[in-house]
Structures are given as C-alpha cells and as structure tokens.
Amino acid sequence: MSVKAKSLLLLGAALAATIAPSFAAQAVPIQAAASEGATLLAKSETGATFRTAQGVLALTIWGDRIIRVSLLRDGAERTPDLALVGQPAKTAWTLDQQPDRYLLATPAMRVSVDRKTGALALLGADDKPLVGETDLYRRKLGGTPDADGAVRTAFTAPEGRAVYGLGQHQAGLLDYRGHIVRLQQANTDVGVPVLVSPAGFGLFWNNASVTEVAVDTPQAGNRIVFRSAAGEGVDYFLFAGPDVDQVIGAYRQLTGAASLLPRWAWGLWQSKERYGSQAELLGVAAEYRRLGIPLDAVVQDWQYWPAGRWGSHEMDPTRYPDPKAMLDTLHRENVHSIVSVWPRLDVQLENTKALDAIGGLYPKTYPNVYPAGEGRWYDAFSPKARALYWKQISGRLGKAGFDGYWLDGSEAELGGHWGEMAEVNTAAGPGAQVFNAYPLMHTTAVHDGMAADYAAKRPLLLTRSAWAGQQRNGAFTWSGDVSGRWDVFARQIPAGVNFSMTGNPFWSADIGGFFGGSPKDPAYQELFTRWLQFAVFNPMFRIHGTGEGKEVYSFPENVRQPLLDAVALRYRLLPFIYAQSWQVADRGASFLYPVGMVFPEDRAAQDLRDQYLFGRNLLISPVIEPGATSRSVYLPAGTEWTDFWTGARHKGGAKLQVAAPIGQIPVHVAAGTILPLGSPVQYADQSPDRPIELRVYRGADGRFTLYDDAGDGQGWRRGERATIELALDDKAGTLTIGARAGRYPGMPKTRRFRVVTVAPGVGTGLAEAAGRELVYDGRRVVVTL
C-alpha cells in the first residue's frame, strides 16, 4: 500500500484496521474525526481508536492490567515488536462515553481519554491519575532527527512517589527523581525502558532506540519525559497494580514468563579471567571437592580457542585435549560448566564465511577492543543468522557437554565505540531504531537453540546486556567489568535492584569486582568478604575477576572462615531460593525488591539505596564501608522485624544500629515469615531429600509455597512438579503443612521437616536449630507452635 493511500485512510474509521491489526476483525465505525481533542472512531473486542490532532490513537487491551497506547506517524509502518509475545488476551472491558472523557475499564484497570485534549491517564482507585500524558503539544512522532528526541512524550510523575527500573546503571541511584537516565547499551550500563512506581503502576516504552528519560528534573518539572533518537511514533504499555508483583506479572504476560532455571544455577559459581587449560579447570573443581567447600559450577572464560580461531567454537587441543572427557569428569563430581562465546568472529573462519554467505554479518570489519586484531559481528536480528550461529556453537561446544553459555560483548560491543550500532542496517530495520534490542535477539538465538537441541537441560545463559523481554531467555545479566572498590561495590546494590524492577529477575555482579585485588591483600580480603555476603542474597552467586584467582581456598586460612560461612548460608537458603524461583517463573515475583515497592505507604523507605528485600520478607543491609563493625538499618513500617542473627524483635518504622562483625551481614526477617532452610550440602542437587528446617517468625499470619521438581529438564512444563502450601496462623499458634499437590519422577515419598519457632537465641544464624521433628508423607499436618 502506498504512503498516499495510507494517508487517505487516516481520514476514516478504516484506519483502525491498518494501524492496529487487532481491531480489524470487528471494528465498527462510530464517528468522523475531529480537528482537535479526541473523538472515538471505532471499538472492537480488544480496544478502541480515537481521532486526535496528531493522528489515530489506538488503545489495545492486552489483559486485565495491560493497555497498549499507540500513535503512529501518518504513513509509517510499526517497527517490529521484538519484546512482545502472544496476542491480546480475551478480556472483559467496557467503554463509557462521559461528557468530558472516555473511560475504558477492565476488572483491574481504569483508563481515561480526555475529550478536550486527547490525553490518556491510568486512574487509581480514587479516580485520580496514577500516571498520564501531558504537554501533548510537545509530543513528537519521529521521522525527523531532533536533538530533543525524534520521538517524545511527557507523563505526569506521581507526586512524592519514587520511580524505579530503567535497567542497570552505575550512578548509585535508586529513586530516579531529579535525574536524567540514558538508555544506551554499554559495558556496565544496561538500558531497559521499563519503570515502576510505588504509586501502583508500571510503564514500558516500546522503543529500542537510544533513549533519555528525564524524571522530575528542573527542566522536566513534575514530569517523566521519554526522548528517543528514532522511531515512527509513540508506542507504550501501562500496567496496573497496585501491588508490585501484579505490575511485574502483567509485564511478563506481555513480554514472556521468566524462565525456571535448573536447581544447580542457585549454587556457587567459580570463575576467573581466565582458566587456561583443561587441567586447570578440572583442578579448581577438584580442590573445592577435596576441601569440602560447596560448589555447583566452574566457568570457562574466553581465549580457549586456537590462535586466530576466535568464533570457531573450537577448544585448543594443546590445552584442552578432550573437552568431552573434561565435562564428563565435572559432571561425575556434580559440577556444571558454561563456556564463553561471542557474537564476533575472526575474519577468515569457515563459520564467518558461512554466515556471510546468508547475509548474516554486518558488512564492516571492526577492530577488537582487546586483544589486538579485527573481526566481524553477526546480525542477531536475522532469524537465519541466529539459527546458523547456534548450529555452529552446538556442533562443537554443545556436543562436548557444556551446560550453558556465557554471551560476552552482547551489547553488541562492535569496535568498542558505544553508539556504532546506530550506523548498521539490521534484518529488523535501521540500527538506530533497534539499537538496544541486540542482547534480546542474541540471547534468543542461544536460548531457543539450546531448548530445541538439549531438552534434558534447561537453557542457562550469562550475558553482559539486556533488553525488554529477556527474562524469557534464561539469561543472567551481570553488571559488567566493574572495579573492585568500595564505592563501586555500593553502587551495585541499587543497580541490581533497579534492573530487577524492569521485570527481569536474573541479575549478578562479579563478586569482588572484575578488576579486583589480591587474596593476599588484607584490604581486599575485607572488601571481598563483604561483597560475597551481599551476593548470598543475589539471584546469582558467582565469583569472577581478572588477575589472581579468587577461589575461596585462595584466601589465607586465617581470613577464610567468614567466606566459608557465607557459602554455607547460601546453600542452607537453597529450598527458599528454589521455591522463590518458582514464584518468579509462575507468577510476578522477583528476587530483588526496592523496599519502597513492597512497603509503598512508607515514604521513608522509598530511597534506601543500600538496603533491599530478597524475596518480599528478608531485609538485607550490606556493609559497604571498610572497617565497619556495625551499620544503621531502617526497618520499614507496617510490620515487626526479627534479627536473623540474634532473634531480637523490633518494631518497623525506625532506624537502629545493628552489629555487623566481619562474619555477618545484617539481615532482618518480617513477622509472619516461614523460612525454609536446607541441610548442609556440597552441591544443590543434594538438597531435595535432606531435612528442611522451617523457621517460623511469629507476629503476623504468613504463607509460603515450597516447590520441587527434578531440578533440570522440561518435565516441569508437563506438570511434573510438586508444591506444598505452608500457612502460619499467628493467633491460633499453628503452622499448617498442606497436602502435597503434584508429583514428578524421582520424588521422595516422604520429607523430613523440623519446625522451629524463632525467639531470642532460638532458631538464629547459620547453625541448624533444634525443633519439632516430623516425617511428612504428603498429607496435611497441623503443628502447634
């Protein structure tokens, strides 16, 4: 269809089917267009279209809590919806034509369109806007480059309420009010155009170009302003809460459920830049096992290939004589391994030529950032290139038996001059338009390939960058090549928490910093210890860095005990973490939460940059200053909190000074928590049939869902899984262990539980506590506390 023909169609209701295909089936013309304001054009089962001064505004109901808002430039084609999965869900909704507005309502969401201005707003329970469009006269729909953004829209900011999300950034910010955030992929900086607020909503700006977001700055006023470098119109989604898990759950309904990762993924990973031989990698795993230090994975970083063969996915036979035998040995020791692969290839390789032959490479040859040399980069936006790229990996590294892949340089790094992606033409369109989405498509290539070729393994990736929807690809994003300094360590806390609020729960940082110090240096020993303690309460528990190895056993024995205790605590937490991973995959849960999102009514909790929640009930307060043996902790209002280490109970809404000797990170547990702790193990898959200690924190009612399955593979998707509902009735003083629901191959017939009511000095700290022992056979049990 010609541009001229499309322009003519814009004059009538027939445009509804052109701009928003979901309206095509049953769109009914209602009224002619108006010259200003908003006039209803058509209504269908999935939404409505309105004529506005700038064109046709299309609203699509994707679910009870999801609405899409699109206003394309006249004659423009919609850019590919790379982040989205599926189609709008069948949803009951109404359209009420009121004198001053149109009101769209689902059972969980109400949206208004102002008749006079055309501005859209998501409404709260009090009928007041939670977030809404403003300054429409300054809205821009793209097509012409502009220093102030080719595509631009302003929203009213929720007054006095924080704004979180927008990816992972290194400025040390949690609440973005008063700041401008640039969304442009780079090493250590990850741009994801998703934000949430304790006001009870989320927003996904569906534009993958380089974007700046001004949040309540002096120039923006009380507004959130999105300015994108390229695009063909305004396209965004609003998500209604009020609870954070409802918001994140709606986002994942739109962009894909978070993956359920294998159980071993939650144990300790040991990595280094780099282990240089088969013997060295095997030696690391063997030493952990000899010393009895728990371990689940060792990582093979880059430059394992023969000289001049980067991108061949070959392992240098002089240093890695038998990769399959290496992996077989690790697997017999119950250790897994992932291997580094890049989207970059040396110029004259067979793999390079094969990709070039199908148009799967960008034309330019880029200089390496390191080491010296040059190479080609594959076009992850091309389905054919993605399929061939994975086939090349699978044919060598996959067949050797690796359990996952480390996708380094996934921004894409290209020549190391951040912004070069805007200069290429991709299979999905100009690089300027799809700029930030490269990591999504790159992880898609390897995730989808691994899922198809190795069904016995759940896809597991590690990547340096991310975009919207990447939670569906089983990929941990790590915070890049950060330095091992106290100030950098402190900035990882809000970086990871904000990343989690983009709907992607899988985050990590190099424990101790990539550019770290020496295990022999007392100053670095302290930093590493505090970083390791923080990482116990991260989604991924991974030691990595350049220079000297940071293996736990590389630290002198006289400073090693706090490290051993941190690792032991992580392994005791495995039943809790694996159960939480099910809540993440099945519902809208996260691992990391800003305190202000779980306690939205506590304004003092909105900008706690050095505290966060692991799950919804564990308040974590890392020690981020050298020499500190205590720290100030704010306990959110609305519940009581128990010190994990002492059992002392405190009221919320207050600050207190908490002891933090070198062996302890301050942890407080919310009243009503049922915390499952496993028995000491050497690797994660040892834990399912071992006794579980159920620590009960009185003071409120509470619930928890224990989850288990085979630990790997896709059986869980076929219903091969089991859950046990735990319920605390605080007034009655009982813990109910519900009847087990479901089953899976190899499921133990019975489980052993030890119920411990936490009190001062009882059920505290790392050690296993005495309590009421019971053998559970799958039938409901009520335990009197």
C-alpha positions in Angstrom: 0.0 0.0 0.0 1.3 3.4 -0.9 2.0 6.2 1.6 -0.6 8.3 -0.2 -3.2 5.6 0.2 -2.5 5.2 3.8 -2.7 9.0 4.3 -6.2 8.9 2.8 -7.2 6.0 5.0 -6.3 8.1 8.0 -9.4 10.2 7.3 -11.8 7.5 8.2 -12.5 4.7 10.6 -10.9 2.1 8.3 -7.6 3.3 9.6 -8.2 1.3 12.7 -7.5 -1.9 10.9 -4.3 -0.5 9.4 -2.8 1.0 12.5 -3.8 -1.7 14.9 -4.4 -5.1 13.2 -6.1 -6.4 16.4 -9.0 -4.1 15.6 -9.6 -5.4 12.1 -12.0 -8.2 12.8 -14.9 -6.4 14.4 -14.1 -2.7 14.3 -17.3 -0.7 13.9 -17.1 2.9 12.7 -18.7 5.3 15.2 -17.9 8.9 14.4 -16.0 11.1 12.0 -12.7 12.6 13.0 -12.4 15.9 14.9 -9.8 18.6 14.3 -8.7 18.6 17.9 -9.1 16.7 21.2 -10.2 13.1 20.9 -13.1 11.6 19.1 -14.0 7.9 19.1 -13.5 6.3 15.7 -14.0 2.6 16.4 -14.5 0.0 19.1 -13.7 -3.7 18.9 -13.3 -6.7 21.2 -9.7 -5.7 22.0 -9.8 -1.9 22.2 -10.7 1.4 20.6 -9.3 4.0 18.3 -9.6 7.8 18.6 -9.0 10.6 16.1 -6.7 13.2 17.6 -5.0 16.3 16.1 -1.8 14.2 15.5 -3.4 11.1 14.1 -5.2 8.0 15.2 -4.7 7.0 18.8 -5.0 3.2 19.2 -5.7 1.6 22.6 -5.4 -2.2 22.8 -6.5 -4.1 25.9 -3.9 -6.9 26.3 -5.2 -8.1 29.7 -6.9 -7.1 32.9 -3.9 -5.0 33.8 -2.3 -4.1 30.5 -3.1 -1.5 27.9 -1.2 -0.6 24.8 -1.1 3.1 23.7 0.0 3.7 20.1 0.0 6.8 17.9 2.0 6.3 14.7 3.2 8.9 12.4 1.0 9.2 9.3 2.1 6.7 6.7 4.5 5.0 9.0 5.0 1.3 9.5 5.2 0.0 13.0 8.7 -1.2 14.0 9.0 -4.9 14.9 7.6 -5.8 18.3 10.7 -7.7 19.4 9.8 -7.7 23.1 6.3 -8.9 22.8 5.0 -12.5 22.8 1.5 -13.7 22.0 -1.6 -11.7 21.3 -4.0 -9.6 23.4 -5.8 -11.9 25.9 -9.6 -12.1 25.8 -10.6 -9.6 28.4 -14.0 -8.2 29.6 -13.9 -4.4 29.3 -16.3 -1.5 28.9 -16.2 1.9 27.3 -18.2 4.7 28.9 -18.6 7.9 26.9 -18.8 10.6 29.6 -19.2 14.3 28.9 -15.5 15.2 29.4 -13.8 11.9 28.9 -13.9 8.4 27.5 -13.5 5.8 30.3 -12.1 2.3 29.5 -12.4 -0.2 32.3 -11.4 -3.8 33.0 -11.9 -5.6 36.3 -8.5 -4.4 37.4 -7.8 -1.2 35.5 -9.4 2.1 34.5 -8.1 4.4 31.8 -9.4 7.7 30.7 -9.0 9.7 27.4 -9.7 13.4 27.8 -12.2 14.5 25.1 -10.8 18.1 25.0 -7.0 17.3 25.0 -6.8 13.7 23.9 -4.5 13.0 26.9 -4.6 9.5 28.3 -4.3 8.6 32.0 -4.2 5.4 34.1 -6.5 6.0 37.1 -6.2 4.9 40.7 -9.0 3.7 43.0 -9.8 7.3 43.9 -10.3 8.1 40.1 -7.2 10.3 40.1 -4.4 9.7 37.6 -1.6 7.5 38.7 0.3 8.4 35.6 -0.9 10.3 32.5 0.1 12.1 29.3 0.7 15.8 29.5 2.1 18.6 27.3 0.7 16.9 24.1 1.7 19.9 22.1 5.3 18.8 22.6 4.7 15.2 21.7 6.8 14.1 18.7 6.2 11.1 16.5 9.6 10.6 14.8 10.6 10.7 11.2 12.9 13.7 11.6 16.1 13.6 13.7 15.9 16.0 16.6 18.3 16.8 19.4 15.4 16.8 21.8 14.3 13.4 20.6 12.7 12.3 17.4 10.0 10.6 19.4 8.9 12.3 22.6 6.2 12.1 25.2 5.8 13.5 28.6 3.9 12.0 31.5 2.8 13.4 34.8 5.0 12.0 37.5 3.4 10.6 40.7 3.8 13.4 43.2 6.1 12.4 46.0 6.5 8.8 44.8 9.6 7.1 43.7 10.4 5.8 40.2 12.5 2.6 39.8 13.7 0.4 37.0 15.1 1.6 33.6 17.8 -1.0 33.6 21.1 -1.2 35.4 23.2 1.9 35.8 26.3 2.8 37.7 25.4 6.2 39.2 24.4 4.8 42.5 20.8 5.9 42.2 17.7 4.0 43.3 14.9 6.5 43.0 15.4 8.4 39.7 13.5 11.5 40.6 15.6 14.6 39.8 17.8 12.8 37.2 18.1 12.0 33.5 18.8 8.4 32.7 20.3 7.5 29.3 19.3 4.1 27.9 22.2 3.0 25.6 23.8 -0.3 25.9 27.4 -0.3 27.0 29.7 -2.4 29.2 28.5 -1.9 32.8 25.4 0.0 31.7 22.1 -1.7 30.6 19.2 0.3 29.1 15.7 -1.2 29.5 12.8 1.2 29.0 10.6 -0.1 31.8 9.8 1.7 35.0 7.6 1.1 38.1 6.4 3.2 41.0 5.1 2.6 44.5 2.1 4.7 43.3 1.0 1.3 41.8 1.8 1.2 38.1 4.4 0.3 35.5 5.3 1.6 32.1 7.1 0.0 29.1 8.2 2.5 26.5 8.3 0.2 23.4 11.2 1.9 21.6 14.6 0.2 21.2 16.5 3.3 20.0 18.8 5.2 22.3 16.5 7.0 24.8 16.8 9.5 27.5 14.3 9.6 30.4 14.1 12.7 32.5 12.4 12.1 35.8 11.1 15.1 37.6 14.2 17.2 36.7 14.1 21.0 36.9 13.7 21.1 33.1 11.0 18.4 33.0 9.1 19.7 36.0 6.8 17.2 37.7 7.0 15.0 34.7 8.6 11.9 33.2 9.8 12.7 29.7 10.8 10.0 27.2 13.0 11.2 24.3 14.1 8.6 21.8 16.5 9.0 19.0 14.5 7.2 16.3 11.1 5.7 15.7 7.9 6.0 13.7 5.5 7.1 16.5 4.7 6.8 20.2 4.1 3.3 21.4 4.0 2.3 25.1 2.2 0.0 27.6 0.8 0.8 31.0 0.5 -1.9 33.8 -1.9 -1.5 36.7 -1.2 -2.8 40.2 -1.4 -1.7 42.9 1.0 -4.5 44.1 4.5 -4.7 42.5 4.0 -8.4 41.7 0.8 -7.6 39.8 2.7 -4.9 37.8 5.6 -7.2 37.0 3.3 -10.1 36.4 1.4 -8.1 33.8 4.6 -7.0 32.1 5.7 -10.7 31.8 2.3 -11.6 30.5 3.1 -9.2 27.7 6.8 -10.0 27.1 7.2 -13.6 28.3 7.3 -15.5 31.6 10.7 -15.6 33.4 12.5 -18.9 32.9 12.6 -21.6 35.5 16.4 -22.2 35.9 18.0 -25.5 36.9 18.5 -26.0 40.6 22.3 -26.0 40.2 22.1 -22.5 39.0 21.5 -21.2 42.5 24.7 -22.7 44.0 28.2 -21.2 44.0 29.8 -20.5 40.6 33.6 -20.2 40.4 35.0 -18.2 37.5 38.2 -16.4 36.5 39.5 -14.4 33.6 40.7 -16.9 32.7 41.3 -20.6 33.4 43.8 -21.5 30.6 43.7 -25.3 30.3 41.6 -28.4 30.8 43.9 -29.4 33.7 43.4 -26.0 35.4 39.6 -26.0 35.2 39.4 -29.6 36.5 41.9 -28.7 39.2 39.7 -25.9 40.6 36.6 -28.2 40.9 38.7 -31.0 42.4 40.2 -28.6 45.1 36.7 -27.4 46.1 35.6 -31.0 46.5 38.8 -32.0 48.4 38.3 -29.2 50.9 34.6 -29.8 51.3 33.6 -26.3 50.1 30.2 -26.4 48.3 30.3 -25.7 44.5 28.0 -26.1 41.6 29.7 -24.6 38.6 33.1 -23.7 37.1 33.2 -21.3 34.2 35.4 -21.4 31.1 36.1 -17.8 30.1 37.4 -16.8 26.6 40.6 -17.5 24.6 40.3 -21.2 25.0 40.4 -21.4 21.1 43.5 -21.8 19.0 45.3 -18.7 17.9 43.4 -16.9 15.1 40.3 -19.0 15.6 38.0 -16.7 17.7 34.5 -17.6 16.7 35.3 -21.2 15.6 34.0 -22.6 18.9 37.0 -24.9 18.9 39.0 -25.6 22.1 42.7 -25.5 21.6 43.7 -29.2 21.6 47.1 -28.5 23.1 45.5 -27.1 26.2 42.1 -28.8 26.1 42.9 -32.3 24.7 39.5 -33.8 25.4 36.6 -31.3 26.1 34.0 -34.1 26.4 36.1 -36.0 28.9 36.6 -32.8 30.8 32.8 -32.2 31.0 32.2 -35.8 31.9 34.6 -35.6 34.8 33.0 -32.4 36.1 29.5 -34.0 35.8 30.6 -37.1 37.8 31.7 -34.6 40.5 28.3 -32.9 40.3 29.8 -29.8 38.9 28.5 -28.0 35.9 30.2 -25.7 33.4 29.3 -22.9 31.0 31.6 -21.5 28.3 32.2 -18.1 26.8 31.0 -17.4 23.3 31.0 -14.1 21.5 28.8 -12.7 18.6 32.1 -11.8 17.0 34.2 -13.9 14.6 37.7 -13.8 13.2 37.6 -12.7 9.5 38.7 -15.8 7.6 37.0 -18.6 9.6 34.7 -21.1 8.0 32.0 -20.0 10.4 32.4 -16.4 9.3 32.2 -17.3 5.6 29.1 -19.4 6.2 27.3 -16.6 8.0 28.4 -14.0 5.4 27.0 -16.2 2.6 23.5 -15.9 4.0 23.8 -12.2 4.7 24.1 -12.9 8.4 27.0 -10.5 9.2 27.3 -6.7 9.4 29.4 -5.5 6.4 32.0 -3.7 8.4 35.1 -5.3 9.9 35.6 -3.9 13.4 38.9 -3.5 15.4 38.9 -5.5 18.6 38.7 -3.8 21.9 41.1 -6.4 23.2 43.3 -8.2 22.2 44.7 -6.6 19.0 43.0 -7.7 15.8 39.8 -7.3 14.0 36.6 -9.3 13.3 33.0 -9.5 12.0 29.8 -9.4 14.0 26.7 -11.4 13.2 23.3 -9.9 12.8 21.2 -11.3 15.7 18.1 -9.7 14.2 18.2 -12.2 11.3 16.4 -15.5 12.1 18.6 -17.3 9.6 21.7 -15.9 11.1 20.5 -16.8 14.6 19.8 -20.4 13.5 23.2 -20.8 11.9 25.1 -19.1 14.7 23.6 -21.5 17.2 24.3 -24.5 14.9 27.9 -23.6 14.8 28.0 -23.4 18.6 26.1 -26.6 19.2 28.2 -28.6 16.7 31.2 -28.2 18.9 30.6 -26.9 22.4 27.1 -28.2 22.8 28.2 -31.8 21.8 31.1 -31.5 24.2 28.5 -31.3 27.0 28.6 -27.7 28.3 25.6 -26.8 30.4 25.2 -23.2 29.3 26.8 -20.3 27.6 28.4 -17.0 28.6 27.4 -14.4 26.0 30.1 -11.8 26.3 30.1 -8.5 24.4 26.4 -8.8 23.8 25.6 -5.0 23.7 26.9 -5.5 20.8 30.4 -4.2 21.6 31.4 -4.0 17.9 34.5 -1.8 17.8 34.1 -0.5 21.4 32.9 2.9 20.4 29.4 2.9 22.1 26.9 4.0 19.6 28.2 2.2 16.5 25.1 0.0 16.4 23.2 3.0 15.1 25.2 3.0 11.9 24.4 -0.5 10.8 21.4 -1.9 8.9 19.9 -5.0 10.5 17.5 -7.6 9.3 14.9 -5.9 11.5 15.5 -2.4 10.3 17.9 0.5 10.8 20.3 0.0 13.7 19.2 3.4 15.1 15.7 2.0 15.6 16.5 -1.4 17.1 19.8 -0.3 18.8 19.2 -1.5 22.4 17.4 -4.8 21.5 20.6 -6.6 20.2 21.1 -8.5 23.5 17.5 -9.7 23.5 17.9 -11.2 20.0 21.3 -12.6 20.7 20.2 -14.4 23.8 17.1 -15.6 21.9 19.4 -17.4 19.4 21.2 -19.4 22.0 18.3 -20.0 24.3 16.0 -21.2 21.6 18.7 -23.4 20.1 19.6 -25.0 23.4 16.0 -25.6 24.2 15.5 -27.4 20.9 18.7 -29.4 20.8 19.2 -30.3 24.5 15.8 -30.8 26.1 17.3 -32.5 29.1 18.9 -29.2 30.1 17.1 -26.0 31.0 18.7 -23.2 29.0 21.1 -21.2 31.1 23.0 -18.1 29.9 25.1 -15.3 31.3 25.1 -12.1 29.4 26.6 -8.6 29.7 23.5 -6.7 28.4 19.7 -7.0 28.3 16.5 -5.5 26.9 12.8 -5.9 27.4 11.5 -9.4 27.4 14.9 -11.1 28.1 13.6 -12.7 31.2 12.2 -15.4 28.9 15.6 -16.4 27.7 17.1 -17.9 30.9 19.8 -15.4 31.0 21.5 -13.8 34.0 22.7 -10.3 33.2 25.8 -9.3 35.1 26.9 -5.8 35.8 29.9 -5.8 33.5 33.6 -5.2 34.1 33.3 -3.2 37.3 36.2 -2.4 39.6 36.9 -3.9 43.0 36.4 -0.8 45.1 34.1 0.0 48.0 32.3 2.8 46.1 31.7 0.6 43.1 30.5 -2.2 45.3 28.0 0.1 47.0 26.6 1.2 43.5 25.9 -2.5 42.6 23.1 -2.6 45.1 20.7 0.0 43.5 22.0 -1.2 40.1 20.7 -4.7 40.7 17.5 -3.7 42.4 16.5 -1.3 39.6 17.4 -3.9 37.0 15.0 -6.3 38.8 12.2 -3.7 38.6 12.4 -3.9 34.8 10.7 -7.3 35.1 14.0 -9.3 34.6 14.8 -11.2 37.8 18.1 -12.6 36.8 21.0 -10.3 37.8 24.6 -10.7 39.0 27.8 -8.9 39.6 31.4 -10.2 39.7 32.0 -10.9 43.4 34.9 -8.8 44.4 34.8 -6.8 41.2 36.2 -7.8 37.8 39.3 -5.5 38.3 39.8 -6.8 41.8 42.7 -7.1 44.1 44.8 -9.9 45.6 43.5 -12.5 48.1 46.8 -11.8 49.9 45.9 -8.1 50.5 44.1 -7.6 53.8 42.2 -4.6 52.5 40.9 -6.6 49.6 40.1 -9.5 51.8 37.6 -7.3 53.7 36.0 -6.0 50.5 35.7 -9.4 49.0 34.2 -10.8 52.2 31.5 -8.1 52.3 30.8 -8.5 48.6 30.4 -12.2 49.0 28.0 -11.7 51.8 25.9 -9.4 49.7 25.9 -12.0 46.8 24.5 -14.6 49.1 21.3 -12.6 48.7 21.6 -12.1 44.9 20.0 -14.2 42.3 23.3 -15.5 41.0 26.2 -16.4 43.4 29.3 -16.1 41.1 32.9 -15.3 41.9 34.8 -13.8 39.0 37.7 -11.4 38.2 40.9 -10.8 36.3 44.3 -11.2 37.7 44.9 -13.6 40.6 42.2 -16.3 41.1 39.6 -15.5 43.8 38.7 -19.1 44.7 37.6 -19.3 48.3 40.6 -21.5 49.1 43.0 -18.9 47.6 42.3 -16.7 50.6 44.6 -17.3 53.7 43.1 -19.7 56.2 43.1 -17.0 58.9 40.5 -14.9 57.0 38.7 -17.8 55.3 36.0 -18.6 57.8 33.7 -15.7 57.0 33.9 -16.8 53.4 33.0 -20.4 54.2 30.1 -19.2 56.4 28.7 -17.1 53.6 28.9 -20.0 51.2 27.3 -22.3 53.8 24.5 -19.8 54.3 23.8 -19.7 50.6 23.4 -23.4 50.5 21.2 -23.5 53.5 18.9 -21.0 51.7 18.5 -23.2 48.6 15.0 -24.5 49.5 13.9 -20.9 49.9 15.6 -19.7 46.7 14.3 -22.6 44.6 10.8 -22.0 45.8 11.2 -18.3 45.1 12.4 -19.2 41.6 9.1 -21.0 41.0 7.2 -17.9 42.2 9.3 -15.9 39.7 8.6 -18.3 36.8 4.9 -18.9 37.6 3.8 -15.5 38.9 5.1 -11.9 39.0 7.6 -12.4 41.8 11.2 -11.2 41.9 14.3 -11.9 43.9 15.4 -8.3 44.5 12.9 -5.6 45.5 13.3 -1.9 46.4 11.9 -1.7 50.0 9.6 1.1 48.8 7.8 -1.2 46.3 6.8 -3.7 49.0 6.1 -1.0 51.6 4.5 1.7 49.3 2.9 3.6 52.2 6.2 4.1 54.0 7.7 7.2 52.3 10.9 6.9 54.4 11.6 3.6 52.6 11.4 4.9 49.1 15.1 5.7 48.5 17.0 3.2 50.6 20.0 2.8 48.3 22.0 0.4 50.5 19.1 -1.8 51.6 16.8 -4.1 49.7 14.5 -7.1 50.1 15.5 -10.6 49.0 12.1 -12.0 48.3 9.4 -9.9 50.0 10.3 -10.8 53.6 14.1 -10.7 54.0 15.6 -7.2 54.5 19.2 -7.2 53.5 21.6 -4.4 54.6 25.1 -4.9 53.2 28.1 -3.5 54.9 29.6 -1.1 52.3 32.3 0.7 54.3 35.8 -0.5 55.2 36.4 -1.2 58.8 32.7 -1.1 59.8 31.6 -3.5 62.6 28.0 -2.1 62.7 25.7 -0.1 60.5 22.5 1.9 60.6 19.4 0.0 59.4 16.0 1.3 58.6 13.2 -1.1 59.3 10.1 -0.4 57.2 6.9 0.5 58.9 3.9 -1.8 58.7 5.3 -4.9 60.4 7.7 -6.2 63.0 11.2 -7.4 62.1 13.4 -10.1 63.7 17.2 -10.0 63.6 18.2 -13.2 61.7 21.4 -13.5 63.8 20.0 -12.8 67.3 16.2 -13.4 67.2 15.6 -9.9 68.7 12.3 -8.4 67.5 11.9 -4.8 66.6 9.0 -2.6 65.5 9.1 -1.2 62.0 9.3 2.5 61.0 12.5 3.1 62.9 16.3 3.2 62.5 18.6 1.2 64.6 22.3 0.5 64.8 23.0 -3.2 64.1 26.1 -5.2 64.9 27.9 -6.3 61.8 31.1 -8.2 62.7 33.2 -9.4 59.7 31.3 -12.7 59.7 27.8 -11.2 59.4 25.7 -9.2 57.1 22.7 -7.6 58.7 19.5 -9.5 57.8 16.0 -8.9 59.3 13.0 -11.1 58.7 9.4 -9.8 58.5 6.8 -11.1 61.0 4.8 -13.9 59.5 7.7 -15.3 57.5 8.1 -19.1 57.1 11.7 -19.5 56.1 12.8 -22.9 54.8 16.5 -23.7 55.3 18.1 -26.8 54.0 20.7 -29.2 55.4 24.4 -28.6 54.7 25.2 -30.0 51.3 28.1 -30.0 48.8 26.0 -29.2 45.7 22.5 -28.1 45.1 21.0 -31.3 43.8 22.0 -33.0 47.1 19.3 -30.9 48.9 15.9 -32.1 47.8 15.6 -35.2 50.1 17.6 -33.8 53.0 15.7 -32.5 56.2 14.4 -28.9 55.9 14.3 -26.6 58.9 11.1 -24.4 58.8 11.9 -21.3 60.8 8.7 -19.6 61.9 8.7 -15.8 62.7 5.7 -15.1 64.8 3.8 -11.7 65.0 1.6 -12.0 61.9 -0.1 -14.6 59.7 2.0 -15.8 56.8 2.2 -18.2 53.9 4.9 -19.9 51.8 4.9 -22.3 48.9 7.6 -25.0 48.9 8.4 -26.1 45.4 10.3 -29.1 44.0 10.8 -30.9 40.7 13.5 -33.0 39.0 15.9 -30.0 39.2 16.6 -29.8 35.4 14.9 -30.6 32.1 11.5 -29.7 30.8 9.3 -32.1 32.8 8.0 -29.2 35.0 6.3 -27.7 31.9 4.4 -31.0 31.6 3.2 -30.7 35.2 6.0 -32.8 36.7 6.4 -30.8 39.8 5.1 -30.6 43.4 4.1 -27.9 45.8 3.4 -27.8 49.5 1.5 -24.8 50.9 2.6 -23.7 54.4 0.3 -21.4 56.4 1.0 -19.7 59.7 -2.0 -18.8 61.9 -0.4 -16.5 64.4 -3.4 -16.1 66.6 -4.0 -19.8 66.8 -0.3 -20.5 67.1 -0.3 -23.2 64.4 1.7 -24.0 61.3 -0.2 -25.9 58.7 1.8 -28.0 56.2 -0.7 -28.6 53.5 -1.3 -31.7 51.4 1.3 -32.1 48.6 0.0 -31.2 45.2 1.5 -32.9 42.2 4.4 -35.3 41.6 7.5 -35.8 39.5 9.8 -38.7 38.6 12.1 -39.5 41.5 10.1 -37.5 44.1 10.8 -38.7 47.6 7.8 -40.4 49.2 8.5 -38.6 52.5 10.1 -35.4 53.6 11.6 -34.6 57.0 10.7 -31.2 58.5 12.0 -29.6 61.6 9.7 -26.7 62.8 11.5 -24.0 64.8 9.7 -21.0 66.4 12.3 -18.2 66.3 12.9 -16.3 69.5 15.9 -14.5 71.0 18.7 -17.1 70.9 16.5 -19.7 69.3 16.5 -20.6 65.6 19.1 -17.9 64.8 22.0 -17.6 62.5 23.7 -20.2 60.3 23.6 -23.2 62.6 20.9 -25.8 62.4 18.4 -25.4 65.3 16.6 -27.8 67.4 12.8 -28.0 66.9 9.9 -30.3 66.4 10.8 -33.1 64.0 8.2 -34.7 61.8 8.1 -37.1 58.8 5.8 -35.7 56.2 4.1 -38.2 53.8 2.3 -35.8 51.6 -0.8 -35.5 53.8 -1.9 -32.3 55.6 -0.3 -31.7 59.1 -1.1 -29.1 61.7 1.8 -28.3 64.0 1.2 -26.4 67.3 3.9 -23.9 67.8 
